[in-house]
Structure formats: C-alpha cells, structure tokens
Amino acid sequence: MQRVAVLLFPGFQMMSLAAISAFEFTNLELDEPAYEVSYLSETGGPVPSSFGVTVDTKRFDDPAFDTLLVSGAVGIKLPTTKETEFIRSALAASRRVASICTGAFLLAEAGILDGRRATTHWLLARELQSRYPKIKIEDDRIFIIDGSVWSSAGMTAGVDLALAMIEKDHGADVARAVARKLVVYHRRAGGQSQFSALLELEPKSDRIQKALAHARSNLKNTLSVEELAEAAHLSPRQFSRTFRAETGQSPAKAVENLRLEAARLMMEQGRHPIDVVATETGFADRERMRRAFLRAFGQPPQAIRRNAQREYQA
C-alpha cells in the first residue's frame, strides 16, 4: 500500500482535494487499499480552506511518504520556514513530490524546482518565473514530470496528475477505469495545452456554437464557409461576418486551431502513423500538418510525440 500525504495550509483551495478522489477510486477498482491518504499541516488539527470548510490534519514530522502532494491556493501562498524545511526534506525521503496549481510556489521557495521544468496555473506562471528564474517554466502544460518532482496547472489538472501517477503505479487499464468512474477524460497528457480552442473562441450565439460543434465533430470534412454556414442556419456572408464579430477570428483560422488541438492530442496519446493523424484531423497530408504544427507550436508533430513519451517514461 502506498502512502500519500497532502500538505494543507490555512486558505488552501478545496479543489486541490479533487485529486484525492482518483486514489480513492483506485482502491475501489482494485478492491484493496492501494493508497492510504493522510492530511498534514504545520500545526495539526483543523485547517480552514479559502471557502471556510475545514479539514482535520496531523502535524507533519517524518517526510517519508510514497507521494507528497502540496495543495494550492486561490492566489500565491509562500511557505513558512517549517513548511519549507518539510518540503525540502521530502524530496530525499519520498518517492515523488508534487504540486497542484499554485502549490508550485511552495516547491519553488523550498528550492526543489531549481533547474527543473515545472508548470502552474497560466495566470501566475510569469510571476513564478520572475520570482524563481532558475526554474524552467512551461506555462502551457497540464502537468510536468521532471525526475521525482511533478507539478500541475490549475486545480482540475491535479486530477490529471493523479491519474498519471495511478497509471505509473498500476497500469493504464486501472487509470482508465478510475477516469470512467470519475467521469473525466482519460487522460489529458502532461504536454497538452492548458487552453482549449473552443474556450478561447467564446462564441456568444447558439448559431456560431452549433457551427463550431459541427466543425469539431467533422474535422475530416473540408469545413468550408458554406458548410459551417449551413450548420449555423445563416448565409455564408452573414456567417463569416457574425463569426468574426463574435470570436475575433476567421472561420478558417478557427478550424485550423480545432484541427491542431485534435492532432496534437492524437500525437501525444496514440501511436497512429502521422499520415493517419493528418487524415483524421482534416489536414489531408502530413506536410500540411507539419507546417501548421511549426507555426503553432514551434515543433513538428514527431517532436510533440517524443516529448510526450519521454515525459511519460520519466
């Protein structure tokens, strides 16, 4: 049985605890106690969250756990001297140390992110980089594994982090089963963007939303303005004008972003040949997809796949 410790502090964000459900459901899936979770704090006793809900904790002392998860806060929370010492000692005593969201600031203050790749919520990534220039911040990642140190983006990315840990500990089938029970996607790759093409567009009308939903479900189609306008029940001219007014993008650019998002996910999570990925996502051929990847990500599709595999094997 693996021992997981969650470090809490006054004002921690409750969503940090969402990741714990993944460990709970692993126990149910395996029908045995695969994980034992403890909640720790500097003083022990009830610790209030940022929303007022309290969690009973034990005072931390021995840092020898299989996994130490450092919770995040709504804003930036720097550790006390004792918290810093505990986190620093956990790096040597625990198998892995991880941060959820802004918990990365606590790891950074303890010095264990120096020289490592790390991420945090995109809103505070630049602040983390500015305060701790020795860290290699990647602000567009769901989670990052660098040796025994893991870090995740926003609060819900902590669930992806936990599922990745479960997959490493018990295999992909168990992690997939847990994801199904949690009704979450199995599983967003660590290298996947924190941003969603659809969320960035933020269409205001149902008609434009229907057109985008049609595009996302039919990426293999040509997805001409005429096809999208028909899905939106607008004339092509009216559709183009309304689409740009609501999203700030042309329909062609939005479609390319949707294709890129889908293609990147296929490259990170599957073993499909590049030609198949290009066809399934509507790029038609691998060269067109390669050029689009270079424009958007600065890397070709093969590099995206290698980085994802390297991260998983770390």
KOLFI-196803 format. One line per field, with one value per residue (C-alpha): x, y, z; chain; residue in three letters. Coordinates in Angstrom, 1 decimal, padded with zeros to 4 digits. Layout:
N
east = [X; ...]
north = [Y; ...]
up = [Z; ...]
kette = [A; ...]
rest = [ALA; ...]
END
This chain:
314
east = [000.0; 001.3; 001.2; 000.1; 000.4; -001.4; 000.1; -002.5; -002.3; -004.8; -006.6; -005.8; -008.2; -010.7; -010.4; -006.9; -008.5; -010.3; -007.2; -007.6; -010.8; -008.7; -006.8; -010.0; -011.5; -008.3; -008.8; -012.4; -011.3; -008.6; -010.8; -007.9; -006.2; -003.7; -003.4; -003.6; -004.1; -003.0; -003.7; -000.8; -000.2; 002.4; 000.4; -002.1; -005.8; -008.5; -007.2; -009.7; -009.9; -010.3; -014.0; -014.2; -014.5; -012.0; -010.1; -008.7; -004.9; -002.0; 001.2; 003.9; 007.2; 008.5; 008.5; 009.0; 005.9; 005.5; 003.9; 003.7; 001.1; 001.3; -002.0; -002.6; -004.3; -006.5; -003.5; 000.1; 001.0; 004.6; 005.5; 006.6; 010.1; 008.9; 006.9; 009.9; 012.1; 009.5; 009.1; 012.8; 013.4; 010.5; 012.4; 015.0; 012.7; 009.7; 009.4; 007.8; 006.9; 004.1; 002.3; -001.2; -001.7; -000.1; 001.4; 004.4; 005.3; 005.8; 008.1; 009.9; 010.5; 011.9; 014.4; 013.4; 012.3; 015.7; 017.0; 013.8; 010.9; 007.7; 004.2; 001.5; -001.8; -001.2; -002.4; 000.6; 003.2; 005.0; 005.1; 006.6; 009.2; 010.0; 010.4; 012.4; 014.4; 016.3; 013.0; 012.2; 008.6; 006.3; 003.1; 001.1; 001.2; -001.4; 001.3; 005.1; 007.2; 010.9; 012.5; 010.8; 009.1; 005.7; 003.8; 000.3; -001.5; -004.9; -006.8; -008.6; -005.3; -004.5; -006.9; -004.9; -001.7; -003.2; -004.4; -000.9; 000.5; -002.0; -001.1; 002.5; 001.8; -000.9; -001.1; -003.2; -006.2; -006.7; -006.2; -008.7; -011.3; -010.8; -011.2; -014.5; -015.8; -014.8; -016.5; -013.3; -011.3; -008.7; -006.3; -005.1; -001.4; 001.0; 002.1; -001.5; -002.2; -003.9; -006.0; -008.9; -009.5; -013.3; -012.9; -010.6; -013.2; -016.1; -018.9; -021.9; -024.7; -026.1; -025.7; -022.0; -021.7; -023.5; -021.2; -018.1; -019.6; -020.2; -016.6; -015.2; -017.2; -016.4; -012.8; -012.3; -014.7; -013.5; -015.4; -015.8; -017.6; -020.6; -020.7; -020.3; -022.9; -025.4; -024.8; -025.4; -028.5; -027.0; -026.0; -022.2; -021.7; -023.7; -022.0; -018.5; -019.4; -021.0; -018.3; -015.5; -017.6; -018.2; -014.8; -012.3; -011.1; -011.9; -013.7; -010.6; -008.3; -010.7; -011.0; -007.2; -006.9; -009.5; -007.6; -004.3; -005.8; -007.2; -004.0; -001.7; -003.8; -003.6; 000.1; 000.6; -001.7; -001.7; 000.6; -001.2; 001.0; 001.4; -000.4; -003.4; -003.4; -003.3; -006.2; -008.4; -008.0; -008.6; -005.1; -005.2; -001.4; 001.4; 003.3; 000.4; 000.1; 003.8; 003.7; 000.7; 002.5; 005.6; 003.5; 001.5; 003.9; 007.4; 007.9; 007.0; 004.5; 007.3; 008.8; 005.5; 005.1; 008.7; 008.3; 005.1; 006.6; 009.7; 007.6; 005.5; 008.6; 010.4]
north = [000.0; 003.4; 006.3; 009.6; 012.8; 016.1; 019.2; 021.7; 025.3; 027.9; 029.2; 026.2; 025.8; 023.0; 021.9; 020.7; 017.8; 016.7; 014.7; 012.5; 011.0; 009.4; 007.5; 006.6; 005.1; 003.2; 001.4; 000.6; -000.6; -002.9; -004.0; -003.5; -000.5; 000.5; 004.0; 005.5; 009.2; 011.5; 015.2; 017.1; 020.7; 022.5; 022.7; 019.8; 020.0; 021.6; 023.7; 026.1; 026.3; 029.5; 028.8; 028.2; 024.4; 022.8; 019.6; 017.7; 017.3; 015.7; 017.7; 016.8; 015.3; 012.3; 013.2; 009.6; 009.1; 007.5; 010.7; 014.2; 016.4; 020.2; 021.9; 025.2; 028.4; 030.9; 033.2; 033.0; 031.4; 031.2; 028.5; 029.1; 028.2; 024.8; 024.1; 024.8; 022.5; 019.7; 020.0; 020.1; 017.0; 015.2; 015.4; 013.0; 010.9; 010.5; 008.7; 011.8; 015.3; 017.1; 020.4; 021.2; 024.6; 027.4; 024.8; 025.2; 028.4; 026.4; 023.9; 026.8; 028.5; 025.2; 025.3; 021.9; 023.3; 025.0; 023.7; 021.7; 022.0; 023.0; 024.4; 026.1; 027.9; 030.0; 033.2; 033.0; 031.3; 034.5; 035.5; 032.2; 032.6; 036.1; 035.2; 032.0; 032.5; 029.1; 027.2; 026.3; 027.3; 025.9; 027.8; 025.9; 022.4; 020.4; 018.8; 018.2; 015.4; 016.2; 013.3; 012.8; 016.2; 016.6; 019.9; 020.5; 023.5; 024.7; 022.8; 020.4; 019.5; 017.9; 015.1; 014.5; 014.4; 011.8; 009.7; 009.8; 008.6; 005.8; 004.8; 004.6; 002.6; 000.2; 000.5; 002.2; -000.1; 000.8; 004.5; 004.4; 002.6; 005.2; 008.0; 006.5; 006.3; 009.9; 010.8; 012.6; 012.4; 009.7; 011.3; 014.6; 014.2; 016.3; 018.1; 019.1; 022.7; 024.4; 026.2; 025.0; 026.2; 026.3; 028.2; 030.8; 031.5; 032.1; 032.4; 034.3; 033.0; 029.5; 029.5; 030.0; 027.5; 025.0; 025.6; 025.1; 021.9; 020.7; 021.5; 019.7; 016.6; 016.6; 017.5; 015.2; 017.3; 020.2; 022.5; 025.3; 028.5; 027.2; 024.0; 025.9; 028.5; 025.7; 024.3; 027.7; 028.3; 031.5; 032.7; 032.3; 036.1; 036.6; 033.7; 035.0; 038.4; 037.1; 034.6; 037.2; 039.6; 037.0; 035.3; 037.7; 035.0; 034.0; 030.6; 029.2; 030.1; 028.7; 025.5; 025.2; 025.6; 022.9; 020.6; 021.4; 020.7; 017.3; 016.4; 017.3; 015.1; 012.2; 012.6; 012.7; 009.9; 007.4; 005.5; 006.3; 007.0; 010.6; 010.2; 008.8; 011.7; 014.2; 012.5; 012.0; 015.7; 017.1; 018.3; 016.0; 015.3; 015.2; 018.1; 020.5; 019.3; 019.7; 023.3; 024.0; 022.5; 024.6; 027.7; 027.0; 025.1; 025.7; 021.9; 019.3; 016.5; 013.9; 016.2; 016.6; 012.8; 012.2; 014.8; 013.2; 009.7; 011.0; 012.6; 009.5; 007.3; 009.7]
up = [000.0; -001.0; 001.4; 000.0; 002.1; 001.3; 002.7; 003.6; 005.0; 006.1; 003.0; 000.8; -002.2; -001.8; -005.4; -004.5; -002.9; -006.1; -007.0; -003.9; -005.4; -008.0; -005.3; -003.5; -006.7; -007.3; -004.0; -005.1; -008.5; -007.1; -004.3; -001.9; -000.2; -002.8; -001.4; 002.1; 002.3; 005.1; 005.5; 007.1; 008.2; 010.3; 013.5; 013.0; 013.8; 011.7; 008.8; 007.1; 003.3; 001.4; 001.4; 005.1; 005.0; 007.4; 007.1; 010.1; 009.8; 011.5; 012.4; 009.9; 011.1; 009.1; 005.4; 004.2; 002.0; -001.4; -002.6; -001.1; -002.7; -002.0; -002.3; -004.0; -003.1; -004.8; -005.1; -004.2; -000.9; 000.3; 002.8; 006.4; 007.4; 008.8; 005.6; 003.5; 005.5; 005.4; 001.6; 001.1; 003.2; 001.4; -001.8; -000.5; 001.7; -000.6; -004.0; -005.6; -004.6; -006.5; -006.5; -007.5; -009.2; -007.1; -004.8; -007.2; -005.3; -002.2; -004.1; -005.6; -002.3; -001.0; -003.9; -005.3; -008.6; -009.4; -012.7; -013.3; -015.7; -014.0; -014.5; -012.6; -013.4; -016.5; -014.8; -012.4; -014.5; -015.3; -011.7; -010.8; -013.4; -012.3; -008.7; -009.4; -012.5; -012.1; -012.9; -016.5; -016.5; -019.2; -018.8; -021.4; -019.9; -018.0; -015.8; -016.0; -014.6; -014.0; -012.2; -008.9; -008.9; -010.5; -011.0; -012.4; -013.8; -012.5; -009.8; -012.1; -013.6; -010.3; -011.3; -014.5; -012.4; -010.0; -012.9; -014.4; -011.1; -010.9; -014.4; -013.5; -010.3; -011.6; -015.3; -018.0; -017.6; -013.9; -014.6; -017.4; -015.2; -012.5; -015.0; -016.2; -012.6; -012.1; -015.4; -016.6; -019.7; -019.6; -019.5; -020.7; -021.5; -019.5; -022.6; -023.5; -023.6; -020.7; -023.2; -025.3; -028.8; -028.2; -024.9; -026.4; -029.2; -026.7; -029.3; -028.0; -030.1; -030.3; -034.1; -034.0; -031.2; -033.4; -036.3; -034.1; -032.6; -036.2; -037.1; -034.1; -034.8; -038.5; -038.8; -041.7; -043.8; -045.9; -043.4; -045.9; -045.0; -046.9; -044.8; -041.5; -042.5; -043.2; -039.8; -038.3; -040.5; -041.9; -045.3; -046.0; -046.0; -042.8; -041.2; -041.9; -040.6; -037.5; -036.8; -036.8; -034.8; -032.1; -032.0; -033.4; -035.8; -039.3; -039.7; -041.5; -038.6; -036.0; -037.9; -038.1; -034.4; -033.8; -036.1; -034.3; -030.9; -032.1; -034.0; -031.0; -028.7; -031.1; -031.4; -027.6; -026.6; -029.5; -031.8; -035.0; -038.0; -038.8; -042.1; -040.3; -037.8; -040.6; -042.4; -039.3; -038.3; -041.8; -042.7; -045.7; -045.7; -043.3; -044.8; -044.4; -040.8; -040.1; -041.3; -039.1; -036.1; -036.7; -036.9; -033.7; -031.5; -033.0; -033.2; -035.8; -034.8; -034.3; -031.6; -029.8; -029.7; -028.5; -025.7; -024.5; -024.5; -022.7; -020.0; -019.5; -019.2; -016.7]
kette = [A; A; A; A; A; A; A; A; A; A; A; A; A; A; A; A; A; A; A; A; A; A; A; A; A; A; A; A; A; A; A; A; A; A; A; A; A; A; A; A; A; A; A; A; A; A; A; A; A; A; A; A; A; A; A; A; A; A; A; A; A; A; A; A; A; A; A; A; A; A; A; A; A; A; A; A; A; A; A; A; A; A; A; A; A; A; A; A; A; A; A; A; A; A; A; A; A; A; A; A; A; A; A; A; A; A; A; A; A; A; A; A; A; A; A; A; A; A; A; A; A; A; A; A; A; A; A; A; A; A; A; A; A; A; A; A; A; A; A; A; A; A; A; A; A; A; A; A; A; A; A; A; A; A; A; A; A; A; A; A; A; A; A; A; A; A; A; A; A; A; A; A; A; A; A; A; A; A; A; A; A; A; A; A; A; A; A; A; A; A; A; A; A; A; A; A; A; A; A; A; A; A; A; A; A; A; A; A; A; A; A; A; A; A; A; A; A; A; A; A; A; A; A; A; A; A; A; A; A; A; A; A; A; A; A; A; A; A; A; A; A; A; A; A; A; A; A; A; A; A; A; A; A; A; A; A; A; A; A; A; A; A; A; A; A; A; A; A; A; A; A; A; A; A; A; A; A; A; A; A; A; A; A; A; A; A; A; A; A; A; A; A; A; A; A; A; A; A; A; A; A; A; A; A; A; A; A; A; A; A; A; A; A; A]
rest = [MET; GLN; ARG; VAL; ALA; VAL; LEU; LEU; PHE; PRO; GLY; PHE; GLN; MET; MET; SER; LEU; ALA; ALA; ILE; SER; ALA; PHE; GLU; PHE; THR; ASN; LEU; GLU; LEU; ASP; GLU; PRO; ALA; TYR; GLU; VAL; SER; TYR; LEU; SER; GLU; THR; GLY; GLY; PRO; VAL; PRO; SER; SER; PHE; GLY; VAL; THR; VAL; ASP; THR; LYS; ARG; PHE; ASP; ASP; PRO; ALA; PHE; ASP; THR; LEU; LEU; VAL; SER; GLY; ALA; VAL; GLY; ILE; LYS; LEU; PRO; THR; THR; LYS; GLU; THR; GLU; PHE; ILE; ARG; SER; ALA; LEU; ALA; ALA; SER; ARG; ARG; VAL; ALA; SER; ILE; CYS; THR; GLY; ALA; PHE; LEU; LEU; ALA; GLU; ALA; GLY; ILE; LEU; ASP; GLY; ARG; ARG; ALA; THR; THR; HIS; TRP; LEU; LEU; ALA; ARG; GLU; LEU; GLN; SER; ARG; TYR; PRO; LYS; ILE; LYS; ILE; GLU; ASP; ASP; ARG; ILE; PHE; ILE; ILE; ASP; GLY; SER; VAL; TRP; SER; SER; ALA; GLY; MET; THR; ALA; GLY; VAL; ASP; LEU; ALA; LEU; ALA; MET; ILE; GLU; LYS; ASP; HIS; GLY; ALA; ASP; VAL; ALA; ARG; ALA; VAL; ALA; ARG; LYS; LEU; VAL; VAL; TYR; HIS; ARG; ARG; ALA; GLY; GLY; GLN; SER; GLN; PHE; SER; ALA; LEU; LEU; GLU; LEU; GLU; PRO; LYS; SER; ASP; ARG; ILE; GLN; LYS; ALA; LEU; ALA; HIS; ALA; ARG; SER; ASN; LEU; LYS; ASN; THR; LEU; SER; VAL; GLU; GLU; LEU; ALA; GLU; ALA; ALA; HIS; LEU; SER; PRO; ARG; GLN; PHE; SER; ARG; THR; PHE; ARG; ALA; GLU; THR; GLY; GLN; SER; PRO; ALA; LYS; ALA; VAL; GLU; ASN; LEU; ARG; LEU; GLU; ALA; ALA; ARG; LEU; MET; MET; GLU; GLN; GLY; ARG; HIS; PRO; ILE; ASP; VAL; VAL; ALA; THR; GLU; THR; GLY; PHE; ALA; ASP; ARG; GLU; ARG; MET; ARG; ARG; ALA; PHE; LEU; ARG; ALA; PHE; GLY; GLN; PRO; PRO; GLN; ALA; ILE; ARG; ARG; ASN; ALA; GLN; ARG; GLU; TYR; GLN; ALA]
END
